[in-house]
Amino acid sequence: MNAPFKLRPYQQDAVEATLNHFRKSDESAVIVLPTGAGKSLVIAELARLARRKILVLTHVKELVEQNHAKYESYGLEGGVFSAGLKRKERHHQVTFASVQSVFANLDQFRDEYSLLIIDECHRVSGEETSQYQRIIELLREQNESLKVLGLTATPYRLAMGWIYRYHYRGFVRGEDDKPFQHCIYELPLSYMINRGYLTKPELVNAAVEQYDFSALPQDRFGEYAEKDVNRLLSKYKRVTRAIIEQVMELAADRQGVMIFAATVEHAREITGYLPEHETALVTGATDLKDRDLLIQRFKQRELKYLVNVSVLTTGFDAPHVDFIAILRPTQSVSLYQQIVGRGLRLDEGKRDCLVIDYAGNHVNLHHPEVGEPKPNPDSEPVQVFCPGCGFANIFWGKTDGDGRVIEHYGRRCQGLLEAAEQDGRPQQCDYRFRFKECSHCGAENDIAARSCHQCQKAIIDPDDQLRDALKLKDAMVIRCAGISLGAEGGKLRITYHGEDGEELNESFDFSKPGQRTVFNRIFGRRFANGQAPKVFSSVDKVLECQALLPAPDFVIARKQKHYWQVQERVFDYRGSFRKAY
């Protein structure tokens, strides 16, 4: 039967990419489409083309209902299995279900399914005991060739990083196992906006005071503890009132306003400044019936302001929203895109969507997700080419006034080597921008490695190294603040400057090949953050480029008769001793 909808070109491309992938592989796959790109149409088309049983999972009943409606618009009949929708149908060829309802009734899903589609698949964790993983395991018991496809706008979890490992454009998202193996299709948000598939966001800097979350401690995922945020916001009562007064002023000619608060306490305060008869507050604790009613009233434009805390970033569709106010901090580009995406759907008479960030997040909406917590507020995504394979990596880093990368925090190249195959899978480029050298075999390892990937022997832990040196009476350990260079005949003299004013010196005689080799292994290989490793042949060449030579974080020296001899230089330190600044 013919489809009632004509797929957009990118939707058709996503369908073709899925068919091509699963014709040659049973490995799990992900499609990345921005919010508002019509993932439900892609799902409906794949389900229409299927000849065997399919299960479509998602985490909220609204999406179950939406995906089912798109499929039935083809004139086909599909089942719904969702307690929230009061339906338990599972004998159709295609079943649309909530993950919670399927997990609660696993014994009823022992049929042989050929394809499992997971919408909003960034919610799938790597934990074997999670609901999604238990369902996948059960379905694989019935069919070991089960195909698993995920769809999401943001393929990233704060607690994990990227949810897939290999990207079809030839790069890898880390060395650890991920819930999905391959990203087989991806479309950037800018593509959708530039071609008129989404509303243009009007990004405006806040004209009143902003919150400053920069002093708060972050966890290892770059997020903040709720108690810390509440404590800080309690000092900002006047600022919050001023912000909401500006929001109301700017909302005068806007249709629907979504306000993203930092905490429940913060959301209640915000709601108190807004007109009661026009405002709804939705949190994770809101009763589901009340929540449905409030959202329905907002969608029908009976309410103008919808204040929420972390619950309406996905699976929420109100096309008339044309003003997004962000009053919560986040380090995640993905989450920021999800928030802004609530206002980018097309709607009749809608010109643009006003977006104001009052939390000082400094996130570029069109930048890619880097996949690591932001190391500091000044960092931005930068492109770094691999000297080994030429791949263009995206890392956190800093640029100068001309846009040149002056620093980056990447560790290993993310490129995939097409010519090399390992266990039937592409092999990741082994070039490391930052590394720890094995003292046994000289191999370069990740800076956090405990054992060598090549010889498997234990790598000396920097903390142990520093602790042992500090115990010795004839040892000096300095936190290195920088280095300076000088020439003495054919020798290069390096002075290490300690943060407390100490100095250590060492020389490399460039007339001796062995000492040249040692210098190049230590400093030349790390030249320009490893972006452009050099082999220096003379002292003059080193002096010409000294600004791009790296300084170690710590230097360890031992006392000789009349001088201190440098024994170790610790680069890229990540341990419990304070890192040099």
N, C-alpha and C positions, 0 to 999 in steps of 0.2 A: 504494500500500500504506500502511496505517496505521503511524504511528510507535510504537515500543514504549515510548517515554518521553513523558510529558506535559511539554511545555516550561513552565518557570516563566514568569509574566507578563513579567518583564523580558527573558527570553531570546526570547520571542515578539516583544516590542517591537523587540529588536535585529535580528531577522530581517526584520520589516516595514520597519524603517528602511533596511536594505540594499536590499530590493526597490524601495522607493520612490525611493531615490537613483539606482540604476542604470537605472531606467526612464527617467529624464530626463537623465542625465549619464554620460559615460564617464570623468569625473575620479576619481582614486584616493580611497579613503575609509578611515577608521579607526573601529573599534568599541572602546571602552574599558570593560572589565569587570574587577572586582577578582579577585585570585587566589582560586580556589575557586568562582567564579561559574558555571563550566561552559561555558567557551568551546568545548570540543570538541563539546558538544551543539548549539551554534549553528552550528558548521561542518558538522556532520552533517546538520542540517536544511536548510541552504542547498544542500549537495551533493545531498540527496534531491530537492529541488525543481527542480534544474537539468535542462535538456534537452540541453545540449551539453557538450563536454569541459571538465573542471575540473582544475586542479593545485593541491594543497595543500602548501605548503612550511613547514618549520620547521628549527631548527638542531640538534636532538638527536634521536637515534633513539627515546628514550623517548616523546617527544611524537608522533613519526611513528606509533609503535605505538598510542598512546592514541587519537589522532584516527581512525586506521583502524578500531580496534576499535569505537568509538562508531558509525561509519558502517555497519559490517557488522552491528551489532546490529539495524539496521532490516531485516535479511534481504536486503540488497543486497551486491553484490560489488564491491570496489574494489581497485585495484592498489597495491603498495608498491614504491618505488624508493629503496633505502637500502643502501649497502654495509655499514653496521653491522649491519643485520638480514639481510644475505646474500640480498636479493631485488632483482631488477631488472625489475619489471613496469611497462609503460607503455602498454599497449593498451586499458586499461579506460576507461570514460567518466570516472571519478574516480580520480586517482592521488595517493597520499600519499607525499611524498618529503622527503629531507633536502636542504638547499640545497647542501651540499658535493658530494653524489652527482650532482645535476642539473648543477651547474657543471662537473664533471669529464666529463660526457657530453652536452654541449650539442647535438652533432649529432643525438642521438636524440630531441630535443624540438622538432622542426620541424613538428609538427602544429598545427592551428588550435585554440587554447584560447579559450574565451569568458570564463573567470574564473580569476584567480590569487588564492588565499587565502594570506596569510602569517601564521602564528601566531607570537606573541612578536615582533611587527613593530617593536618599538623597537630591534631589532638592525639594521634597515635604515638604512644611512648614505646621505648625499647624494652620495657619490663615484661618478662614472660607471663607474669601473673595479671597483667592489665586485661580489661574486658576485651579490647580489640584483639590482643594477641591470643587470648584464650579462644575467641571465635575463629580466628584464622587457623589456629592449631586444629580445632575440631573439624573445620571444613577440609583441611588438608588430609585428615585421616580418611575422609570419604573419597577424596580426589587429590592424589599427590601432584597432579599437574594443574592444580587450581591457579588461576591468574588473579593477581591482586593489583587493583588500580586505585590510586588516590588522587583526589583533586583538591587544590587549595589555592588561595591567593598569596599565602605566606608560608613557605615550606621550611619553617624554622621554629624551634622551641627554645625558650630561654634556658631550660634545664639541660638541654642536650646539644643545641646547635642545629645544624641542618638535619632534616629528616631523611635525606637520601645521600647516597655516596657518589655516584657517577652522573655527570651531566653530559647530555648529547652533544654539546659544543666542545667537548674534549677537555674537561677539567674534573677534578675530584674535590669532594667536600670533607676531607679529613680521612684519617687512617682507621678509625673505629667503625664497627658495624653500626648500621642505621636501620630504622624500621623499614625503609624502602631502599632498593638497590639503585634504580635509575630514574633520573628526570628525563623524560622523553619529549617534552614540549614546554616552552615557557614564553610568555608574552609580557613585556614591560608595561607598566602603568602609563608611561608617556605615549606609547603607541595608541592606546585606547583614547587618551585625551586628544592627541593631535589629529586623530581621524574622526573625531566627533562621536565616538561610541560612548564616551562618558562626559559629564559636565566639567567644565574647566574650573579648577580650584583657584580662588582668589586669595593668595597667601598674604596676610597683612601682619606687620609687627604690632604688638600691643602698644597702644598709645598712652596707657596708664602704667602704674607700677606693676612689676611682675614678681612672682615668687622666685626665690633663689635657693634651689635645692643642692647646690654644688658642694656645700660644706657637710652634707649628710654622708655617713658611711654607707658604702654599697656592699651588697653581698657579691659572691663570685659570678653572678649572672648580671651584675650591673644594676640591680634593683634595690629598693629601699625598704626598711622595716616600717610597718604601719605605725608603730608607737613613735618612731623617730619623726615620721612625716606629720603625725598629729601634733607632736610637741612643737615642731617648727611652725605649722600652720596656726597654732594658737596665738603666735606672736604677730600674725598677719591679718587679724580681723578687719582692720581698716582697709587693707589692700584688697581682701576678698570682696568687701562691700563696694569698693571703687570699681573693681573688675565687673561685678554683676550689674552695676549701674551703667557701665559702658556697654555691656552686652545688650541690655534692654534698649538702650538708645540706638545701637546699630541694628537691632532686630525690628525696628519700627516698620521697615518695608520688606521684611523677610517672612517666609511662610512657616518654616519649622526649624527650631533651634535645638541641637543636641549639645549638652554640656557634660564633659567627662571629668569627674571629680577624682581626687587622689585617694580618699578613704570614705567610709560610711559617715563618719563624724563630719568630715568636710562637706559631703553631699548634703547633709541635713542643714548645715549652716547656709550653703548656697541656696537651697530651696526656700529657706526662711526669708531671703531677700527678694524673691521673685513673686509675682502676683499669684496668689493661691489658686484662684479659679482657672488659671491658664497653665498650671505647672504640675508635672508628675515626677515622682522620685522612684527609681527602680534600682534595687540592689540584689545581691545574691540571696538575701533573707526575705525578699518580698514574696508573699503567698502567690502561687502560680496562677490562681484564678484572678487575683487582683492585678497581677502583672499583665495577663492577657487583656484584661479590661482597660487598663491604663494605656497599653500600647495601641489597642484598637482605637481608643479615643484620640490618641496622638495622630494616628494614621488618618483618621477622619477629620482632622484639623480642629477638633473641639478643644484640644490643648495645644499650646504653642511651644512650651519648653519641656524638654525631657532630660532630666538629670539622672545620670547613672554612674555606677562604680563597677567597671570591669565585667559587665554582663551583656552589653549590646555591641561588642566589637565584631562578632561574626553572627551569621544566621539572622540578621535583622534587615528588613527591607522596607524603607519608607521613602520613596523617590522624591517626595516634596521637600525633604530636608535641604536647606540651602544656607545653613549657618552652623559651623562646628566650632565650639569653644573648648580648648584643651587646657584644663587646670590641673593636670596630673603629670608627674615626671615619668619618662621612660627612656631607656637607652636602646630600645629595639626599633630599628627601622621598620620591621615587619608589623609590629603592633601599631606604630604611628600610621602606617599605610592603611591598616584595618580601620583605625579610628576615622581618618579622613575619608576613607572609602564609603562611609555611611552617608556622605553627602554628595557623592559623585554620580549617582544614577540620574538618567535623563527623566525629565518630567515636563509636561506642557507649560509653557510660559517661564520656565526656569532658565535664567541666563548664566548663572555661575553659582559657586558655593563659596561663601566667605569662610575662611579658616584662620582663626587667631590662636596662637600658642602663648598662653600666659605663664607657662611653666619653664620657659627658657630651655627647651629641649635641644635646640639647634640641630634638628634633624632635617636633612634635605629629602623631601618627599620622593624625588626621582633617583636618589642614590640607591645602589643595591645594598641589600643586607650583607654585612661583612661576616657575620657568624661568630664573632667574639665580642665580649663586653668592651665598651669604649674605654680605652686606657686612661683618658683624661678629657676634660671638656673641650679642649682645643683640637682634638683629633677629628679627622674627616676621612672618608674613603678615598684612597689613592691607588693609582694604577702602577704596578711595579712589574717590569719585564724580567723574566727568568734568564740569567746569563747562560743557563744550561740548555733549555729547550725553546726559549723565546716566548713562552706563554705569558699573557698579560694577566697577572694576579690582581685581585682587589684586596687590599689590606687597610687597616687603620693606619694613619700617618699624618704628616704635616707637610705643608707646601710653603714656598716663599711667595713674594708678591707677584712673581711671574708664573706661578702655578707649577714650578718645579718641585719634585719630591725632595725634601731635605731630611726626612726621617720617616721610617715606617716600622711597624711592629710585627710584620709577618715572619713566620718561622720556616715553613717549607713550601716549595712550589706546588701549586694545585693542578698543574698541567698533567694530562694523560699522554702517554707515549703510544702512538698508534701501532708502531712496528713491533712493540714488545707485548707479548701475551703471557699472562701468568695465571694458571688454572682456568684458562678460557676467558679471563677478564683483562681489561686494559690495565697497564701498570702505571702507577703514579711516578712522575719525575722525582728523582731522589736528590735534587739540588736543595740545599738548606741555606737560607739567608742567615739564620742564627743556629748555632750548633755547639755541642759539647763533644770534644775529641776524645776517643777512647785511648787511654794510655797504653793499652796492650797491642792494638792493631792499627791505631791511627784513624779508624773509621769515624765519620761524622754522624752524630746522633742528635735527637731532639734534646733541647736544653733541659727537659724534665725527665729524660730517660734514666733509669736505674741500672740497666744492663745494656750492653752493646748489641745492636741489631745484627752485627756481622759475626763477631766471635762469641757472643753470649756471655762474656765475662762481665763482672760487676764494674760499673763506672763509679769512680770516687765521687761521693756526694760533696758538693761545695760547702755545705754546713759543717760536715765532719772535717773537711780540709781546714776551714777557718777555725773551728773549735780546737783542733789539734795544734794549730800554729799558735793560737793565743795562749796555750798552756806552756809553751816553750819560752825560756828566759832569753834565748839568743835569736828569737824571731820577732819580726816587725810586720804588723798587718795594718795597711792604710785603706781607708775608703777613698777611692780615687775620684777627685773632682775634675780632672783633666790632665792632658799631657802637653809638653812643649818639646820641640826638637832642635837639635843643633848639630853642626858638623865639626869633627876633629880629624883632619886629614881625610883618610878614606873611611873613617868610622862615622856611624850615625849614633848620636847620643840622645837617648830618650829620658826625660825627667817626668816622673809621675808625681802630681801634686795632690797631697792629701787634704781632706776637708778641714782638718784641724791645723793645717800649716806644715805638716811633715813633707819631706821629699825623699824619693828614692830614684836612683839613676841606673841605667844599664846602657851598654853600647853594643852595636852590631858592626862587625868589620866587613864591609861590602867587597873587599878584595878577596875574601875567602868564600868560595861557593857554599860551603856548609852553613855559614852564618847568614848569608843571603837567603838561603832556603828556609831557615828557621824564621827569619823576619817575615818572609812572604807567607809562610804557613800561619803565623799568628796574626799579622796585621794586614798583609796584602789580600788574603782570602776574605777578610771582613771589611775591606775597603768600601766606603759608601753604603754601610748597612748590608753588605753582601750583594748589592745591586750590580756592582761593576768591579768584581775582583781583579786585582792587578798583580803582575809579577814585576817587581821593581829591580832594575839592574844596577842602579847607582844611587848614592846618597842624594845627589842633586834632584833626581826624579822624585824621591820621597818628599823632599822639602817643598817642591812645587805643589804637591797635593796634600800637604799636611792637614789642611782643614777637614778633609774627609776621612782621616784615619780615626779609627774607633779608640775610645779610652775604655780600659777595663773598669769594672765596678769595684773590685778589690785587687790589691797587689800584696803578695806575701814575699818577704825577704828573710834571709838568714845572715847572722853576723859572721863575717870572716875577720881576719886579724885587724885590718885597718879600714874595712868598708862593709857595706851591706850588699849582699848578692841577691838579686831578684830570682826567686825560685818559681813562682806561679803567678799567673794573671787570670783572674776570674771574670769572664764576660757574661753578660745577660743573666745576672744573678736573680733568682726567684725565691730564695729561701727566707728563713725567719730573721736573719741578721738584716739590719737596715740597708736598703739599697742606696748606693751613692747617687747623689743628685748633681 
